[in-house]
Amino acid sequence: MALKTPESEEFGARVRAAREQIEGLTQERMAHASGVTSSYYSNLERGLANPTFDVIVTIADQVNVDPAELMRGLKPSGLRRRGTS
């Protein structure tokens, strides 16, 4: 399980909000469509998992949003930009 960060929580909240806009789209259905387990998908929505690019793209497709919308403005926690110390 990944370390929960403000960014992973925000990403998960965006995914959950998009999923909940589609009637009948459950976490289990999203997990199946995304090729991940139900527990992994639940962790993703709670900010406890870091999905791969493929999973992000698949999730975005399932909820009819551009993958960039799910990621917009999020920056990796704890990583420094090049050239900084």
Secondary structure as GFF3:
##gff-version 3
##sequence-region A 1 85
A	DSSP	alpha_helix	6	20	.	.	.	ID=ss1
A	DSSP	alpha_helix	27	34	.	.	.	ID=ss2
A	DSSP	alpha_helix	38	45	.	.	.	ID=ss3
A	DSSP	alpha_helix	53	62	.	.	.	ID=ss4
A	DSSP	alpha_helix	67	71	.	.	.	ID=ss5
###
